[in-house]
Amino acid sequence: MNIHQVLVPLDGSMFAASVLPHVAELAREFQARIHLLRVVEPSIGGVPHLAIREAQEYVAGVADRLEADGVRDVVTSVWEGSPARAIVEVAQREPIDLIVMSTHGRSRLSRLLLGSVVEAVSRGTTSPLLLLRPSNASVHAPSGPEPRPVPRRGTRQAGTILEPPIQ
């Protein structure tokens, strides 16, 4: 896989920024251009100019840190609107080879209530996604019945019938 252009959506959180060391390593390894994207969501009266300016300053500061870390080609942009739709739109407009995002480690309930930007992006783009989990994110075991291996064909256990799981 050749990686020439990497899109990195940032929301200003430490979770989102936790991908930056990995992004810097990818950029140096592949001589890739890094696209830093910050999306400002509108409120009832629209997006205040202060929020846009703060977002621009934020991505400019991140770009400076990446360049100080040896990344040669960093571009920044600030968009207004839905984060997932903006990420998908940028990925369509630019020749993006990889989108790198952080998972926030949300619980199942908060994902249902708040939605998942990662999920929406994965459904809206054909660009590959690299999802990185912050090391300090909480861990939640997947729900559902206990998994168990199915015996392979040709083994001694293959002829036995598995008992149904206890519900």
C-alpha positions as CSV (number, residue, x, y, z in Angstrom):
1,M,0.0,0.0,0.0
2,N,1.4,3.4,-1.0
3,I,0.4,6.2,1.4
4,H,0.9,9.6,-0.1
5,Q,-1.9,11.6,1.6
6,V,-3.3,11.1,5.1
7,L,-6.4,12.8,6.5
8,V,-6.4,13.3,10.2
9,P,-9.6,14.7,11.6
10,L,-9.2,16.4,15.0
11,D,-11.9,17.5,17.4
12,G,-9.6,19.3,19.9
13,S,-9.6,16.4,22.4
14,M,-6.7,14.6,23.8
15,F,-8.2,11.4,22.5
16,A,-8.1,12.7,18.9
17,A,-4.6,14.1,19.3
18,S,-3.4,10.7,20.6
19,V,-3.0,9.6,16.9
20,L,-0.5,12.3,16.1
21,P,2.7,10.4,17.0
22,H,1.6,7.5,14.8
23,V,0.7,9.9,12.0
24,A,4.1,11.6,12.2
25,E,5.8,8.2,11.9
26,L,3.6,7.3,8.9
27,A,4.4,10.6,7.3
28,R,8.1,10.3,7.8
29,E,8.2,6.7,6.6
30,F,6.1,7.3,3.4
31,Q,7.0,11.0,2.8
32,A,3.2,11.5,3.0
33,R,1.3,14.8,3.1
34,I,-0.8,15.2,6.2
35,H,-4.2,16.9,6.0
36,L,-5.3,18.1,9.4
37,L,-9.0,18.7,9.6
38,R,-11.0,20.5,12.3
39,V,-14.7,20.7,12.0
40,V,-16.7,23.3,13.9
41,E,-20.3,22.3,14.4
42,P,-22.8,25.1,14.1
43,S,-25.0,26.1,17.0
44,I,-28.5,27.7,16.7
45,G,-27.2,31.0,15.5
46,G,-24.5,29.5,13.2
47,V,-20.8,29.2,13.9
48,P,-19.3,32.1,15.9
49,H,-16.2,33.6,14.3
50,L,-14.4,33.0,17.6
51,A,-14.9,29.2,17.3
52,I,-13.6,29.3,13.7
53,R,-10.5,31.3,14.7
54,E,-9.8,29.0,17.7
55,A,-10.1,25.9,15.3
56,Q,-7.7,27.5,12.9
57,E,-5.2,28.3,15.6
58,Y,-5.5,24.8,17.0
59,V,-4.7,23.0,13.6
60,A,-1.9,25.5,12.9
61,G,-0.4,24.7,16.3
62,V,-0.7,20.9,15.6
63,A,0.9,21.5,12.2
64,D,3.8,23.3,13.8
65,R,4.4,20.5,16.2
66,L,4.3,17.9,13.4
67,E,6.8,19.9,11.3
68,A,9.1,20.2,14.4
69,D,8.8,16.4,14.6
70,G,10.1,16.0,11.1
71,V,7.0,15.9,9.0
72,R,7.7,17.8,5.9
73,D,4.2,18.4,4.3
74,V,1.3,19.4,6.5
75,V,-1.8,21.2,5.3
76,T,-4.7,22.4,7.5
77,S,-8.3,23.1,7.0
78,V,-11.3,24.1,9.1
79,W,-14.8,23.2,8.0
80,E,-18.2,24.1,9.3
81,G,-20.9,21.5,9.7
82,S,-21.3,17.8,10.6
83,P,-17.9,16.2,11.4
84,A,-18.7,12.9,9.7
85,R,-20.0,14.6,6.5
86,A,-17.0,17.0,6.4
87,I,-14.5,14.1,6.8
88,V,-16.2,12.2,4.0
89,E,-16.3,15.3,1.8
90,V,-12.6,16.1,2.2
91,A,-11.7,12.4,1.5
92,Q,-13.7,12.7,-1.7
93,R,-12.2,16.0,-2.8
94,E,-8.6,15.1,-2.1
95,P,-6.7,12.0,-3.2
96,I,-6.7,10.6,0.4
97,D,-5.0,7.3,0.8
98,L,-5.7,6.8,4.5
99,I,-7.9,8.4,7.1
100,V,-6.5,8.1,10.7
101,M,-8.9,8.5,13.5
102,S,-9.0,7.9,17.2
103,T,-11.7,6.0,18.9
104,H,-13.1,7.6,22.0
105,G,-13.9,4.4,23.9
106,R,-17.5,5.4,24.3
107,S,-20.0,3.0,25.9
108,R,-22.6,1.4,23.7
109,L,-25.3,3.6,25.2
110,S,-23.4,6.9,24.5
111,R,-22.7,5.7,20.9
112,L,-26.5,5.2,20.5
113,L,-27.3,8.6,22.0
114,L,-24.5,10.6,20.5
115,G,-23.8,8.7,17.3
116,S,-20.4,7.5,16.1
117,V,-18.4,9.7,13.8
118,V,-16.2,6.8,13.1
119,E,-19.1,4.6,12.1
120,A,-20.6,7.3,9.9
121,V,-17.3,7.9,8.1
122,S,-16.7,4.2,7.6
123,R,-20.1,4.0,5.8
124,G,-19.6,7.1,3.8
125,T,-16.1,6.7,2.3
126,T,-14.1,4.2,0.3
127,S,-10.8,5.5,1.8
128,P,-9.2,3.0,4.2
129,L,-9.5,3.9,7.9
130,L,-6.9,3.4,10.5
131,L,-8.5,3.5,13.9
132,L,-6.3,4.0,16.9
133,R,-7.4,3.6,20.5
134,P,-5.8,5.9,23.1
135,S,-3.8,3.9,25.6
136,N,-5.7,5.6,28.5
137,A,-9.2,4.9,27.0
138,S,-11.5,2.8,29.1
139,V,-12.0,-0.8,28.0
140,H,-15.5,-2.3,27.7
141,A,-15.9,-6.0,27.0
142,P,-18.1,-6.7,23.9
143,S,-21.6,-7.9,24.8
144,G,-23.2,-11.1,23.5
145,P,-22.9,-14.8,24.2
146,E,-19.6,-16.3,25.1
147,P,-17.7,-17.2,22.0
148,R,-16.1,-20.6,21.5
149,P,-14.2,-22.3,18.7
150,V,-15.9,-24.6,16.3
151,P,-14.0,-27.9,15.8
152,R,-12.3,-28.1,12.4
153,R,-13.2,-30.8,9.9
154,G,-11.2,-33.9,10.2
155,T,-10.4,-33.6,13.9
156,R,-11.5,-35.9,16.6
157,Q,-13.8,-33.2,18.0
158,A,-15.5,-32.6,14.6
159,G,-17.8,-35.5,15.0
160,T,-19.2,-34.3,18.4
161,I,-22.2,-32.1,18.7
162,L,-21.6,-29.0,20.6
163,E,-23.9,-28.3,23.5
164,P,-25.9,-25.1,23.1
165,P,-24.6,-22.2,25.2
166,I,-26.4,-21.6,28.5
167,Q,-28.5,-18.5,28.2
